[in-house]
Amino acid sequence: MDTILAILGYLLLALVAIGVLVIFIGLEQYDQAQVNYLNYLIDAKDAEVQRRREHRAKREQLKDSLAINPKCILDPFSKDDK
């Protein structure tokens, strides 16, 4: 009877150890998933910043190439072309 209780005790101890390992492995994977998601957000933000820079550069290039006077856009019939 004592040997059966000892075997059951060891089995319970082994199950607890396996459970603890599974929890730690799950936490590690959760942490890695969070890191991956944060990296995704950083990459998305960098892409948005790059897109805005390119858009701004194109707008400045168009503004320079057409030599548009902003006052002419607001009032094209004004006599005040400087």
N, C-alpha and C positions, 0 to 999 in steps of 0.2 A: 504494500500500500504506500509505503514511504517513497519507493522508487517511482511509482506512478505520479505522486504529488510533485516529486522533484522534476520529473520529465515535463509535467504540465507547467511548472514554474519556469523552467528554462524556455519552453515554447512561448509562454506569455512574455517573458523578457525579450526573446527574439522578435516577437511581433511588435512590441513597443519600440525596439531599436529600429526595425524596418519602418515603422510609422514615423519615427523622428527623421530618418533619412529621407523618406518621401516628402515630408514637410519642408526640410531644408532644400531639397532639389526643386520643389515647387516654388519656394521663395526665390531661389536663384534664377529660375526661369522667369518669374514675375518681374524681378529687378531688371533682367536683360530685356524683357519686353518694354518696360518703361524707358530704358535707355534708347532702344530702337525707335520708340515713338518720339522721344525728345529729339533725336537726331533727324527724324523725318520732319518735325516741325521747324527745326533750324534750317534744314535744306529748303523747305518750302518758303520760309521767310527770306532766305538768301536769294532764291529765284525771283521772288516778288520784288525785292530791292533791285536786282539786276534788270528786271523788266522795266521798272520805273526809270532807272538810269538811262536805259536805251531809249525809252519813249521821250524823256527829257532831252537827250542828245539829238534825237531826230527832230523834235520840235524846235530846238535852238538852231539846228542846221537849216531847217525850212525857213525859219524867221530870218536868218542871215542871208540865205540865198535869194529870198524874195524882197529883202530890204523893206519890209512892211513897217509903216509908221502906225503905231497903235491908235493915234488920234484919227487917222484916216479911216480906220475901221469903225470907230464910234460915230464919226460924222464925215462921210465921204465928200460932202459938198462944202466943207469949210474952206475958207480962203487962206487959212493959217497953216500952210505947208512949210514947215521949217526943216 
